[in-house]
Amino acid sequence: MNHLFYLLPLIGIPLAAGSILLFHTGTERYKWPCVFVVSTLVLLFASAICSLKHPVQLFSYRFTPIVTISCNLDSLGLLFSLLASWLWLFTLVYSHGYMRHEENTRRYLGFLLLSLAVTNGIALAGNLVTLFFFYEALTLTTYPLVIHRQTPEAMRAGIVYLAYNLIGATFVLLGIATLASQLQCIDFVPGGIIPADTFTPQGLLRLFSLLCIGFGVKSAVIPLHHWLPTAMVAPTPVSALLHAVAVVNAGVFGLFRTLGYVFGSGILNDSGLGQLLSWPMIITIVLGSIWAFRQDDLKRRLAYSTISQLAYMGLGASLLTPSGHTAALLHFFNHALLKITLFFCAGNLADGSGKTKVSELAGVGFRQPGTLAAFSVAVLGMIGLPPVNGFLSKWYLALGALEAGRPSVAGIVLLSALLNAGYFLPIVLSAFSQRPSEPTPLAEPPASMLLTTLILGTACVIFFIWPRLPLFLSG
């Protein structure tokens, strides 16, 4: 039975509203009420589908036996859809204050709504063909957001962004063609869809490499990462949402589908492909953290932190243990909350104090105490310290490594925590040093920006104390 009623509001409404904003000039006056109403509706329907007994088919249309557009609901897709829908609404509230000095806000909001529709399409994709369609569409709908300011630097960043992501999508397409040449159906199935002895070891490695490289571009696995720090020229809400939630999580989501719903733990264990994948993830964790030390621009430091943190998810999934699986999906949720908070703090600092460099932040905590309080909370989470949600996912990752008989991986988790502390804690300490001798006027940004940041920072603590939602959704 199709549940099209649930699907249309998640994809159709933001798609239609975004298109109207882009092509109907008469919407200028109503652009902000429009995006708030639409994003709220999407969130309500994303929450409503929690009541469905999943897995459930929402929609299916078959063009050929292989080319089928299929949207299904399962726990993994529900996790991504709910996360994106909630954080999109927060980003729009934040954008209301941040974009007050920017031009072309109607175009900006239109593409944000189109990106929301496409992200929900990725979350609900029932097979590789549907996932590829929305995966490609996400690149095209987010490109105008990356180049929003249309400066020479932004245009160069846009070229890099398109080149990397289109090449990555080509690898995914080749992987789909390789898989379709051997199978009659490529719908996602928990535990995998590849029968034993369907591929030779060389063919299995080729298929695995094509899909992992393709999805590894958006998840910024080194050396496929260069587009991410380059794209930091975009407005801060774009950096926060698309490079902490939507685009990068779409890549990780594709890896999750590849590992658990195309190959399955049995084949990955027997072939050693799971362990093979863990090595680029370990390299990315370490190098991303080391390169973050070298960045004086705060957003670029956050970008390299993102590169490192995304690899935790791939590493957890590659361990092929229950705790590793939980760690991967829990960090998928936790990192999005933590990193969007940090990016919003970076935007607050630039807006309130004009500070964009790490070297400029000495004493800024006395001018923007609310922003630095939220920043400090998120930093604890990135390091993996209680009482912030990042502790839980890193705890499960260490347990997963021990379950897999790989204590050295647990050591990598500890090393990464120390590296995170090394490039984040000095920012916090510097911000609260050099107390001014005279009263300093506050320089917090508009209320919509500050309150959104504080709420998200508080949520990072709440989901440490009450982790039932992400743990339930992560299975």
C-alpha positions in Angstrom: 0.0 0.0 0.0 1.3 3.4 -1.0 1.3 6.2 1.6 1.6 9.1 -0.9 -0.2 11.4 1.6 2.9 11.3 3.8 5.4 11.7 0.9 3.9 14.7 -0.9 4.3 17.2 2.1 7.9 16.1 2.7 9.0 16.5 -1.0 6.2 18.1 -3.0 5.4 21.1 -0.8 8.9 22.4 -0.4 9.7 21.7 -4.0 6.6 23.7 -5.2 7.1 26.5 -2.7 10.8 26.8 -3.6 10.0 26.9 -7.3 7.4 29.6 -6.8 9.8 31.7 -4.8 12.4 31.5 -7.5 10.2 32.2 -10.5 7.4 34.4 -9.2 8.7 37.9 -8.4 5.5 38.8 -6.6 6.5 36.6 -3.7 9.1 39.0 -2.4 6.8 40.4 0.2 5.8 37.0 1.6 9.0 35.2 1.3 9.8 34.8 5.0 6.2 33.8 6.1 6.2 31.3 3.2 9.5 29.5 4.2 8.5 29.4 7.8 5.1 27.9 7.1 6.5 25.4 4.6 9.4 24.2 6.8 7.0 23.9 9.8 4.7 21.7 7.7 7.6 19.5 6.6 8.6 19.1 10.2 5.1 18.2 11.3 4.8 15.5 8.6 8.3 14.2 9.2 7.2 13.8 12.9 3.9 12.2 11.8 5.5 9.4 9.9 7.1 8.2 13.1 3.6 6.8 13.8 3.9 4.5 10.8 4.9 0.9 11.3 8.1 0.8 9.3 9.6 -0.4 7.1 6.7 0.8 4.8 6.5 1.7 1.1 5.5 5.3 0.5 5.6 5.3 -3.3 6.9 3.2 -6.2 6.8 3.7 -10.0 8.6 1.3 -12.2 10.0 2.5 -15.6 11.9 -0.7 -16.2 12.8 -3.7 -14.0 15.9 -1.8 -12.9 14.9 1.9 -13.2 12.4 2.3 -10.5 11.6 5.4 -8.5 10.8 4.1 -5.0 10.4 5.9 -1.7 10.3 3.8 1.5 10.4 4.6 5.2 12.7 2.8 7.6 14.5 3.7 10.8 17.6 5.0 8.9 15.6 7.2 6.6 13.4 8.5 9.4 16.5 9.5 11.4 17.8 11.6 8.4 14.5 13.1 7.5 13.7 14.2 11.1 17.1 15.5 11.7 17.1 17.6 8.5 13.6 18.9 9.0 14.3 20.1 12.5 17.6 21.7 11.7 16.2 23.3 8.5 13.6 25.2 10.6 16.3 26.4 13.0 18.5 27.5 10.1 15.6 29.5 8.6 15.0 31.3 11.9 18.8 32.0 12.1 18.8 33.2 8.5 16.2 35.8 9.3 18.7 37.7 11.3 21.9 36.8 9.4 20.6 37.6 5.9 19.3 41.1 6.8 22.4 42.7 5.1 22.5 40.2 2.3 21.1 40.6 -1.2 19.0 38.1 -3.2 17.4 36.6 -0.2 14.4 35.4 -2.2 16.7 33.3 -4.4 18.5 32.1 -1.2 15.3 31.0 0.4 14.0 29.4 -2.8 17.0 27.1 -3.1 17.0 26.3 0.6 13.4 24.9 0.2 14.4 23.0 -2.9 17.4 21.5 -1.0 15.1 20.5 1.8 12.8 18.6 -0.6 15.8 16.9 -2.2 17.3 16.0 1.2 14.0 14.3 2.2 14.1 12.5 -1.1 17.6 11.1 -0.2 16.3 10.0 3.2 13.3 8.2 1.8 15.0 6.6 -1.3 14.1 3.0 -1.5 16.8 1.9 -4.0 20.1 3.1 -5.5 18.5 4.6 -8.6 16.2 6.9 -6.5 19.1 7.7 -4.2 21.3 8.7 -7.2 18.5 10.9 -8.6 18.1 12.9 -5.4 21.9 12.8 -4.7 22.6 14.5 -8.0 19.8 17.0 -7.5 21.2 18.0 -4.1 24.4 19.1 -5.8 22.5 21.2 -8.3 20.2 22.8 -5.7 23.0 23.6 -3.3 25.4 25.0 -5.9 23.5 28.4 -6.0 23.8 28.6 -2.2 27.5 28.1 -2.3 28.0 30.9 -4.8 25.3 33.1 -3.3 27.5 36.2 -2.9 28.9 35.7 -6.5 32.3 37.1 -5.7 35.3 35.8 -7.7 36.2 33.6 -4.7 32.7 32.2 -4.4 32.5 31.4 -8.1 35.8 29.6 -7.9 34.5 27.6 -4.9 31.4 26.8 -6.9 33.5 25.3 -9.7 35.4 23.1 -7.2 32.1 22.1 -5.5 30.5 21.1 -8.8 33.6 19.3 -10.1 34.1 17.1 -7.1 30.4 16.3 -6.5 29.6 15.6 -10.2 32.7 13.3 -10.4 31.5 11.5 -7.3 28.1 11.0 -8.7 29.6 9.5 -11.8 31.3 6.9 -9.7 28.0 6.1 -8.0 26.3 5.8 -11.5 29.1 3.4 -12.6 28.5 1.4 -9.4 24.8 1.2 -10.1 25.5 0.0 -13.7 27.9 -2.7 -12.4 25.4 -3.9 -9.8 22.5 -3.9 -12.3 24.5 -6.0 -14.8 24.3 -8.9 -12.3 21.0 -8.4 -10.4 17.4 -7.9 -11.5 16.5 -5.8 -8.5 18.6 -3.2 -6.6 16.1 -2.2 -3.9 17.6 -1.6 -0.5 17.2 -4.6 1.8 18.5 -4.8 5.4 21.4 -7.3 5.4 22.3 -6.7 1.7 21.1 -7.7 -1.7 24.1 -9.3 -3.2 23.8 -13.2 -3.3 26.9 -15.2 -2.5 29.2 -15.9 -5.5 27.4 -13.3 -7.7 30.7 -11.4 -8.1 34.3 -12.5 -8.3 36.5 -11.1 -5.5 37.9 -8.6 -8.1 34.4 -7.6 -9.2 33.2 -7.2 -5.6 36.1 -5.0 -4.9 35.4 -2.9 -8.0 31.8 -2.4 -7.1 32.6 -1.6 -3.5 35.3 1.0 -4.6 32.9 2.7 -7.1 30.2 3.2 -4.6 32.4 4.1 -1.7 34.4 6.6 -3.7 31.2 8.1 -5.1 29.6 8.6 -1.7 33.0 9.4 -0.2 33.1 12.7 -2.0 30.2 14.2 -0.3 31.3 12.7 3.0 34.7 14.4 2.4 36.9 11.4 2.9 40.6 12.4 2.3 41.7 12.9 -0.5 38.2 13.7 -1.8 37.7 16.5 0.7 39.0 19.7 -0.9 35.5 21.0 -1.9 34.4 21.3 1.7 36.8 23.9 3.1 36.7 25.7 -0.2 32.9 26.1 0.1 33.2 27.9 3.4 32.9 31.2 1.3 29.1 30.6 1.4 27.0 32.5 4.0 27.3 31.0 7.5 23.8 29.4 7.5 24.7 27.6 4.3 27.9 26.4 5.8 26.1 25.3 8.9 23.2 23.5 7.3 24.6 22.1 4.1 28.1 21.3 5.3 27.2 20.1 8.7 23.8 18.4 8.0 22.5 18.0 4.4 25.4 17.6 1.9 27.9 15.8 4.1 25.3 13.7 5.7 23.9 12.7 2.3 27.4 11.2 1.6 27.5 9.4 4.9 23.9 8.2 4.4 24.9 6.8 1.0 27.8 4.9 2.7 25.4 3.5 5.3 23.1 2.3 2.5 26.0 0.8 0.6 27.4 -1.1 3.6 24.2 -2.3 5.3 21.6 -2.5 2.5 23.6 -3.4 -0.6 26.6 -5.5 0.6 25.6 -6.6 4.1 27.8 -7.5 7.0 28.3 -11.1 5.9 29.9 -10.3 2.6 31.9 -7.4 4.1 33.3 -9.6 6.8 34.1 -12.5 4.5 35.7 -10.4 1.9 37.6 -8.1 4.3 36.1 -5.0 2.7 34.8 -3.7 6.0 38.3 -3.6 7.4 39.6 -2.2 4.1 37.2 0.8 4.4 38.3 1.5 8.0 41.8 2.6 6.9 40.9 5.7 4.9 38.5 6.6 7.7 41.3 6.4 10.3 43.6 8.5 8.0 40.8 11.1 7.6 40.2 11.3 11.3 43.9 12.0 12.1 44.8 14.2 9.1 41.6 16.2 9.3 42.4 17.0 13.0 46.0 17.9 12.2 45.1 20.2 9.4 42.5 21.9 11.6 45.4 23.2 13.7 46.7 25.1 10.8 43.6 27.1 10.1 43.3 30.6 11.5 40.0 31.3 9.8 37.3 29.9 12.2 35.0 28.5 9.6 37.8 26.7 7.8 38.9 25.2 11.2 35.3 24.0 11.6 35.4 22.6 8.1 38.5 20.5 8.7 36.9 19.4 12.0 33.9 18.3 10.0 36.1 16.2 7.7 37.6 14.4 10.7 34.3 13.9 12.5 32.5 12.5 9.4 35.0 9.7 9.3 33.9 8.6 12.8 30.6 7.5 11.2 32.3 5.6 8.4 34.7 4.0 10.8 31.8 2.9 13.1 29.9 1.4 10.2 33.0 -0.4 8.9 33.6 -2.2 12.2 30.5 -4.4 11.5 29.7 -4.7 15.3 26.5 -3.7 17.1 28.2 -1.0 19.1 30.0 0.3 16.0 26.6 0.5 14.2 25.1 2.4 17.1 28.1 4.7 17.2 27.9 5.5 13.5 24.2 6.4 13.5 24.4 8.2 16.9 27.3 10.4 15.7 25.3 11.0 12.5 22.7 12.7 14.8 25.1 14.2 17.4 27.6 15.7 15.1 24.9 17.5 13.1 23.7 19.2 16.3 27.2 20.0 17.5 28.5 21.3 14.3 25.5 23.5 13.3 25.9 25.0 16.8 29.5 25.8 16.2 28.9 27.3 12.8 26.1 29.5 14.2 28.5 30.6 16.8 31.0 31.5 14.1 28.3 33.5 12.4 27.4 35.3 15.6 31.0 36.3 16.2 31.3 37.7 12.7 28.0 39.5 13.0 28.5 40.9 16.5 32.2 41.5 16.8 33.4 41.3 13.3 35.7 38.5 14.3 36.4 35.7 11.8 39.9 34.6 12.7 40.9 32.4 15.6 43.8 34.8 16.4 41.3 37.6 16.9 39.1 36.0 19.6 41.0 37.0 22.7 38.5 38.4 25.2 35.5 38.1 22.9 33.7 36.0 25.5 33.1 39.1 27.6 31.4 40.8 24.6 29.4 37.8 23.5 28.9 35.6 26.5 25.9 33.8 25.2 27.6 32.8 22.0 30.7 31.7 23.7 28.7 29.6 26.2 27.0 27.7 23.3 30.4 27.4 21.6 32.0 26.0 24.8 29.2 23.4 25.2 29.6 22.2 21.5 33.4 22.1 21.9 33.0 19.7 24.8 30.8 17.5 22.6 33.3 17.5 19.8 36.1 16.4 22.1 33.8 13.7 23.5 33.4 14.9 27.1 30.3 14.6 29.3 27.7 16.1 29.8 27.4 16.7 26.0 26.0 14.3 23.5 29.2 13.7 21.6 30.5 11.6 24.5 27.9 8.9 23.8 28.7 8.3 20.2 32.5 8.2 20.8 31.9 5.9 23.8 30.0 3.5 21.5 32.7 3.8 18.9 35.4 2.7 21.3 33.2 -0.2 22.5 32.6 -1.2 18.8 36.4 -1.3 18.2 36.9 -3.5 21.2 34.0 -5.8 20.1 35.7 -6.1 16.7 39.0 -7.1 18.4 40.7 -3.9 17.2 41.9 -2.0 20.4 44.1 0.2 18.2 41.0 1.8 16.7 39.9 2.7 20.3 43.3 4.3 20.6 42.6 6.4 17.5 39.4 7.6 19.1 41.4 8.7 22.1 44.1 10.4 20.0 41.4 12.2 18.0 39.8 13.5 21.2 43.2 14.9 22.3 43.6 16.6 18.9 40.1 18.0 19.1 41.0 19.4 22.5 44.2 20.9 21.1 42.5 23.0 18.4 39.3 23.8 20.2 40.1 24.5 23.8 42.6 27.3 23.2 39.8 29.2 21.4 37.6 29.0 24.5 40.4 29.9 26.9 41.4 32.8 24.7 37.9 34.1 24.5 37.6 34.4 28.2 41.1 35.8 28.8 42.1 39.4 28.9 39.1 40.7 30.8 38.7 44.4 30.0 39.5 46.9 32.7 36.4 48.9 31.9 32.8 47.7 31.3 32.5 46.2 27.8 29.3 46.7 25.8 27.6 43.5 24.6 27.9 42.7 20.9 25.5 39.8 20.6 23.8 39.4 17.2 20.0 39.8 16.7 17.7 37.7 18.9 16.8 35.2 16.2 20.5 34.3 15.8 21.4 34.2 19.4 18.3 32.3 20.7 18.6 29.7 17.9 22.3 29.1 18.8 21.5 28.8 22.6 18.6 26.4 22.0 20.8 24.1 19.8 23.6 24.3 22.4 21.1 23.3 25.1 19.9 20.4 22.9 23.4 19.0 22.8 23.2 18.6 26.6 19.6 17.4 26.6 20.5 14.5 24.2 23.3 13.4 26.5 20.9 13.3 29.4 18.0 11.9 27.4 19.4 10.0 24.3 16.2 7.9 23.8 15.3 9.5 20.4 18.6 9.0 18.5 19.2 5.6 20.2 15.7 4.5 19.2 16.1 5.7 15.7 19.6 4.2 15.4 18.2 0.8 16.1 
